[in-house]
Amino acid sequence: MRLIICSRKDEASINIADAMLSLAEWAEEGEFKGHPVLRHGDQWLISIDELHIYAEGIDREVEDALGLEVEEIVFLSRHRAASGRPSLTVHPIGNWNKAEYGGRDGELTPAAPHLMTSLLRRMRSEAETLQYDVAFEVTHHGPLLSRPTLFIEIGSDESCWSDRDAAAALARSLLDVEVAQHPVVIGIGGGHYAPRFSEVALSRRVSFGHMLPAYAMDLTNADSIRHSIAMAMKASDTTTAYVHKKSMKRSEASMVSSLVHELGGVTVDSSDLESL
């Protein structure tokens, strides 16, 4: 089953959940921590009082409380950026280094590559009439969980979080997404909004797992980078990496690619991937 989690401390999260409830028929299946548990097909929707990024181990809590096996988790969330630029994003979670916003230092939650990439494509379709960017964000923040997880978000300020049309676009994306099973890659390089990875995902038969940005790598420390790549591969269940070579110096890109190969992996670029 797919577990959808709404945080009552997050305005955008509440608005996306409300849109999901208005767009489909839901059956009540008990309660969790004082809030109703709702089901629509294989999607289960719960609400929590705490902020989602600190909901450590909630997958196990839900499984124990409801007697269900959670296959994947989607947190509904706001996104904040200084630019205030309207955006709809999805991303995996975890911390490459210090855990400043939930989770643990240097640990990743398993990614949900097929669902996350399929959602990105669906979001682009749903947002065609909206003035919103649609993009991946790279892996960041908590909580730390054992089940494959992603965040789906509205950004980037209060006016966007309260935008009912944006909330409805994400709600429809979640309700109607058709999950495609394409080859899984991790992404290495680039910045926080991963425009290159988003571009590739929207045009090629590929599913992105964890994304390791250039700013999270100490490019003078091969051992540290090797460790991060190994973590990303394990938590994405793949040994294939897409290296954004243009986002770093040639020598750095060569080193990163060599580290992937040392770990038994392979690197690909867009020419290796079939067009959608």
MOLINNOR-V99079 format. One record per helix or strand of 3 or more residues. SS is the DSSP state (~ for helix, > for strand). FROM is the first residue (numbers start at 0). TO is the last residue. If there is no record, write none. Layout:
SS_FROM_TO + SS_FROM_TO
//
This chain:
>_1_6 + ~_10_22 + >_26_31 + >_34_39 + >_42_47 + ~_51_53 + ~_57_65 + >_71_79 + >_86_90 + ~_112_125 + >_132_135 + >_147_155 + ~_157_160 + ~_163_175 + >_183_187 + ~_194_202 + >_206_211 + ~_213_215 + ~_221_235 + >_239_242 + ~_244_246 + ~_249_261 + >_265_267 + ~_269_271
//
